[in-house]
Amino acid sequence: MVREFKLPDIGEGVHEGEVVKWFVKPGDPIKEDDPMVEVMTDKVTVQIPSPVTGTVLELRAKEGEVVKVGSVLLVLGESGEAAPPPPAPATKPPPPWAAPAPPAPPAPRAPGGPVPAAPSVRRLAKELGVDLAGLRGTGPGGRVTEDDVRGAKGSGPGPVGAVAPKAVATAASPGVEERLPIHGLRKRIHEKMAKSKATAAHFTYVDEVDMTQLVHLRDHLKEQAERKGVRLTFLPFIVKAVLAAFREFPTLNASVDDARGEIVVKRYYHVGIATATEEGLTVTVVRDADRRDVWGLAKEIDRLATAAREKELSLQDVQGSTFTITSLGKEGGILATPIINWPEVAILGIHRIEKRPVVRDDQIVVRDMMYLSCSFDHRAIDGHVGAAFVQSVRSYLEHPATLFVGLE
């Protein structure tokens, strides 16, 4: 059976992707879930697996080509079958007064293959008249970045690939204004955050957590973590505390279906972790977090953070989160009012742990303290429910031994 495979919707706001690498060629046998192609978008680089077992009949895109979501990437079938001819592009005769369109410039190519650059970088190069083929990429894996393009535009006869500032001064007011282009991942963040604020009725609840026992527990486990080759942060324990709190407050692991007017409570737990990259904030997803122990959570969180920085995330790594945790680590500040990862109903912000004087049993003592700030969609979560949820998370963090006992 002949089957055309189209570029899937890789993520919200992503309309196109660049074919980076084919893992197959016409005539190759392929099994279900075998990797077929690597596609790069402004948001993520993913390897797309085969949906069926069969034979590759035809490739409909070249490496380096930018294709739209819904375009046919390749044709699959059985050995000996013939791929159908691609549909002829629809053309309209130009009106008699219209000047002939100039020929499209050839796709930039580097020696030996396509230039590794995101679609947004290609658009910027086109806008600035920069030839990507001559650039030396300074990004991960030799990828050409926006800074490389701007540097080449502003460097004149100097060395290719010099880095220039991202800010572009306006001609009307030199030295007074700066205009920063909104594109790539920054544009996706721009659109999604605006959508969240315009849709969800945000309110934020803040509570203080005594992390002293958890700090001692983590310090105690550091040597064991090193033996296991695990980078043990506080995030795995915080994920565990959130999962435990979901048992009492299941409506926090939910999303809002505005089209159908429904709150969708999830019985699976895919925890999003907001990860900072050079391009902006990416939410990576720890799938089935409830089925992992602390070591498993630590390994997966570290794997996702590394893949995000190196632009090697898969489609599953960035889709389907049911609840999101955001942290800036040591730079986390005292507190914040995080924006919900729409259409989820809540997001938990964790902040800097620091020693502060507090009162215990009428005595002033020094403890490791941290603030939690959780934003909720008030359309789905009432104030007292949101507050009780954060207090439950706080209780598990302050008494971490309760995370390792039966909670049924």
Helices and strands as residue ranges (DSSP letters): E 3-6, E 16-22, E 29-30, E 35-40, E 45-49, E 54-59, E 66-68, E 72-77, E 109-110, E 113-114, H 119-128, G 132-134, G 140-142, H 146-155, E 168-169, E 178-179, H 184-199, E 202-210, H 212-228, H 235-248, G 250-252, E 254-257, E 262-265, E 271-276, E 281-286, G 289-291, H 294-309, G 315-317, E 323-327, G 329-331, E 346-350, E 354-360, E 363-377, H 383-398, G 400-404
